Amino acid sequence: MDKLERSVRIDPQRLKITMTAAGIHTDKELAEKAKITIRTITNVKKFGTCSWDAWNSIASAIGCNPIDLLITQGYPDPKLVTLAALLT
């Protein structure tokens, strides 16, 4: 199994939005709640990837569906589509 199969692509912008919505304001606070290192959070925000375990821990700490944090290549962000529909 290569590295890509063991990692998940997370959208750093979605991570920031869900953190704010959950009232989590710092990477340190998220790391403590997720029981992972602050370096992992920094790397997720910088590179947009993490392990499956870190992805699950982050989503649980934020209280969101893990799918809300993913990048899905070739598909539009469903939230953006919904917002665009409301604006027209």
Order of alpha helices (4+ residues) and beta strands (2+ residues): beta-alpha-alpha-alpha-beta-alpha-alpha
